[in-house]
């Protein structure tokens, strides 16, 4: 997925109130930008970090939105969690996600029941196949990415929905999009959110597939690259 226009480099001053950050633009101007990431963003919001931002849509309260962060050890991380579904949609269209059943098409943002929507519903010969997507950016050990980076009751609810789908005979998978460089496997951060870890174990035991997909990340775009294990 290519960005529609070149991103602008900036330096991070601070992130606060979850959805706000202050940065310094190349001309020295200090501006407040939208931070489209509700997580803890551990290691991704240190003052002085090089970040990449883009103009917001017309009518937005803030003129800029935060897209990427440059990691101290090299490489990039995706800050804007809304990019994940676009990357996965492209990967589905290109047949890059292995482990899924054969499908003739897919729809985004489909209501699974009265209480929840799932990111994608694939049309297969056996019926609907449900696919939820999570963006993974936490890394506390070299090469190992972890999800989640903060407690997420909503994330556990998605796993419970996928588990329920499997129990009624439908296909289901959770796709963890590895949205940072220099990692080659994904695991669950049970110390951060034990309830999510339990929901993960229960969903996997019920037959929900757990898939990992790594990306190439640059100021030009974010593109699916290869499958990685979820351990």
C-alpha positions as CSV (number, residue, x, y, z in Angstrom):
1,X,0.0,0.0,0.0
2,X,1.6,3.2,-1.2
3,X,1.0,6.5,0.6
4,X,-0.9,8.9,-1.7
5,X,1.7,11.6,-1.2
6,X,5.2,11.8,0.3
7,X,5.4,11.7,4.1
8,X,7.0,14.6,5.9
9,X,9.9,14.0,8.4
10,X,9.6,15.5,11.9
11,X,11.1,15.1,15.4
12,X,8.9,14.0,18.2
13,X,8.7,16.2,21.3
14,X,6.1,14.3,23.3
15,X,3.0,12.0,23.0
16,X,0.2,12.6,25.4
17,X,-3.5,12.0,26.0
18,X,-3.2,8.9,23.9
19,X,-4.2,10.6,20.6
20,X,-2.0,13.7,20.6
21,X,1.6,14.3,20.0
22,X,3.8,17.4,19.5
23,X,6.5,17.4,16.8
24,X,9.0,19.8,15.3
25,X,8.7,20.2,11.5
26,X,11.8,20.6,9.2
27,X,11.3,24.4,9.2
28,X,11.5,24.5,13.1
29,X,7.7,25.0,13.6
30,X,6.2,23.1,16.5
31,X,2.8,21.5,15.8
32,X,0.3,19.2,17.5
33,X,-0.6,16.1,15.4
34,X,-3.1,13.3,15.7
35,X,-1.7,10.0,17.1
36,X,-3.9,7.3,15.6
37,X,-2.8,4.6,18.0
38,X,-4.6,3.8,21.3
39,X,-1.9,1.5,22.6
40,X,0.9,2.0,25.0
41,X,3.4,2.4,22.1
42,X,6.2,1.2,24.3
43,X,9.6,2.3,22.8
44,X,7.9,4.1,19.9
45,X,7.2,7.5,21.4
46,X,10.5,8.6,22.9
47,X,11.3,12.4,22.7
48,X,13.7,13.1,19.9
49,X,12.7,10.2,17.7
50,X,12.5,10.7,14.0
51,X,8.9,10.4,12.8
52,X,7.0,10.6,9.6
53,X,3.7,12.4,9.3
54,X,1.1,13.2,6.6
55,X,-1.5,15.9,6.0
56,X,-4.9,15.0,7.5
57,X,-8.1,14.7,5.6
58,X,-10.0,18.0,5.0
59,X,-12.1,18.9,7.9
60,X,-9.9,17.2,10.5
61,X,-9.3,19.1,13.7
62,X,-5.5,18.7,13.4
63,X,-3.6,19.4,10.2
64,X,-1.2,16.4,10.5
65,X,-1.4,12.7,11.3
66,X,1.4,10.4,12.6
67,X,2.1,7.5,10.3
68,X,5.6,6.0,11.0
69,X,8.3,6.1,13.6
70,X,12.0,5.4,12.9
71,X,13.4,2.9,15.4
72,X,16.6,3.7,17.4
73,X,18.2,0.5,16.2
74,X,17.2,1.1,12.6
75,X,14.1,0.3,10.6
76,X,10.5,1.5,11.0
77,X,7.3,0.9,12.9
78,X,3.8,1.7,11.8
79,X,2.0,4.1,14.2
80,X,-1.3,4.5,12.3
81,X,-3.2,1.3,13.1
82,X,-5.8,2.1,10.5
83,X,-3.3,1.3,7.8
84,X,-3.3,-2.4,8.7
85,X,-6.6,-3.4,7.0
86,X,-5.5,-1.7,3.7
87,X,-2.3,-3.7,3.8
88,X,-4.1,-6.9,4.4
89,X,-6.7,-6.2,1.7
90,X,-3.9,-5.9,-0.8
91,X,-2.3,-9.1,0.5
92,X,-5.6,-11.0,0.2
93,X,-6.1,-9.7,-3.4
94,X,-2.5,-10.8,-4.3
95,X,-2.8,-14.2,-2.7
96,X,0.1,-13.5,-0.3
97,X,-1.5,-14.9,2.9
98,X,-0.9,-18.6,3.1
99,X,-2.8,-20.9,5.4
100,X,-6.2,-19.6,4.4
101,X,-8.8,-21.7,2.5
102,X,-9.5,-21.1,-1.1
103,X,-11.8,-18.1,-1.4
104,X,-13.6,-16.4,-4.3
105,X,-13.9,-13.0,-2.8
106,X,-13.9,-11.0,0.5
107,X,-15.7,-8.2,2.1
108,X,-14.3,-5.7,4.7
109,X,-16.0,-4.7,8.0
110,X,-18.7,-7.4,8.1
111,X,-21.0,-7.7,11.0
112,X,-20.6,-11.2,12.6
113,X,-23.4,-10.7,15.1
114,X,-25.4,-8.0,16.8
115,X,-22.5,-6.9,18.9
116,X,-19.4,-7.0,16.8
117,X,-17.9,-6.6,13.4
118,X,-14.9,-8.6,12.0
119,X,-12.4,-7.0,9.6
120,X,-12.9,-9.4,6.7
121,X,-15.3,-12.1,5.7
122,X,-14.0,-14.5,3.0
123,X,-16.3,-16.3,0.7
124,X,-15.4,-20.0,0.5
125,X,-17.1,-23.1,-0.8
126,X,-17.7,-24.2,2.8
127,X,-19.3,-20.9,3.8
128,X,-18.1,-17.7,5.5
129,X,-14.5,-17.5,6.8
130,X,-13.9,-14.8,9.3
131,X,-10.6,-12.9,9.5
132,X,-9.7,-10.4,12.1
133,X,-6.5,-8.2,11.9
134,X,-4.3,-6.8,14.7
135,X,-1.3,-4.6,14.2
136,X,1.8,-5.7,16.2
137,X,4.5,-3.1,17.2
138,X,5.8,-4.1,20.6
139,X,9.2,-5.7,20.8
140,X,11.0,-6.3,24.2
141,X,13.4,-9.0,22.9
142,X,15.5,-9.0,19.7
143,X,13.6,-10.4,16.8
144,X,10.4,-11.1,18.8
145,X,7.3,-9.0,18.4
146,X,4.5,-9.2,21.0
147,X,0.7,-8.4,21.1
148,X,-0.9,-6.6,22.9
149,X,1.1,-3.7,24.2
150,X,-1.7,-2.8,26.6
151,X,-4.8,-4.4,28.0
152,X,-7.5,-4.8,25.3
153,X,-10.9,-6.1,26.3
154,X,-12.0,-5.4,22.7
155,X,-9.2,-7.6,21.4
156,X,-10.3,-10.5,23.7
157,X,-13.8,-10.0,22.5
158,X,-12.7,-10.5,18.9
159,X,-11.0,-13.7,19.8
160,X,-14.2,-14.9,21.6
161,X,-16.2,-14.1,18.4
162,X,-13.8,-16.1,16.3
163,X,-13.9,-19.0,18.7
164,X,-17.7,-18.9,18.6
165,X,-17.6,-19.0,14.8
166,X,-15.4,-22.1,14.9
167,X,-17.7,-23.8,17.4
168,X,-20.7,-23.4,15.0
169,X,-18.7,-24.8,12.2
170,X,-17.4,-21.7,10.4
171,X,-13.8,-20.9,9.5
172,X,-11.9,-18.3,11.4
173,X,-8.4,-16.8,11.7
174,X,-6.6,-14.1,13.6
175,X,-4.0,-12.3,11.5
176,X,-1.2,-10.5,13.4
177,X,0.3,-7.9,11.1
178,X,3.9,-7.5,12.1
179,X,4.1,-3.7,11.7
180,X,7.7,-3.1,12.7
181,X,11.1,-4.0,11.3
182,X,13.7,-6.4,12.6
183,X,11.3,-9.1,14.0
184,X,10.7,-12.5,12.5
185,X,8.2,-14.1,14.9
186,X,5.2,-13.0,17.1
187,X,4.0,-14.1,20.5
188,X,1.4,-13.1,23.0
189,X,2.3,-10.7,25.9
190,X,0.5,-12.6,28.6
191,X,2.2,-10.5,31.4
192,X,0.6,-7.4,29.9
193,X,-2.9,-8.8,29.4
194,X,-3.6,-12.2,31.0
195,X,-7.2,-12.1,29.9
196,X,-6.2,-11.7,26.3
197,X,-3.7,-14.6,26.6
198,X,-6.5,-16.8,28.0
199,X,-8.8,-15.8,25.1
200,X,-6.0,-16.5,22.6
201,X,-5.4,-20.0,24.1
202,X,-9.1,-20.8,24.1
203,X,-9.6,-19.6,20.5
204,X,-6.5,-21.6,19.2
205,X,-7.8,-24.7,21.0
206,X,-11.1,-24.3,19.3
207,X,-9.4,-24.3,15.9
208,X,-9.0,-20.6,15.2
209,X,-5.9,-20.2,13.0
210,X,-3.3,-17.8,14.2
211,X,-1.3,-16.3,11.4
212,X,1.5,-13.8,11.2
213,X,2.4,-11.5,8.3
214,X,5.4,-9.2,8.1
215,X,5.7,-6.0,6.2
216,X,8.2,-3.8,4.3
217,X,7.9,-0.3,5.8
218,X,9.2,2.9,4.4
219,X,8.1,6.5,4.0
220,X,6.8,5.5,0.5
221,X,4.4,2.8,1.8
222,X,3.7,-0.3,3.8
223,X,3.6,-3.6,1.9
224,X,3.0,-7.2,3.0
225,X,6.2,-9.3,2.6
226,X,6.1,-12.8,4.1
227,X,4.4,-15.0,6.6
228,X,6.0,-15.3,10.1
229,X,5.2,-17.8,12.9
230,X,2.9,-17.0,15.9
231,X,4.5,-18.9,18.8
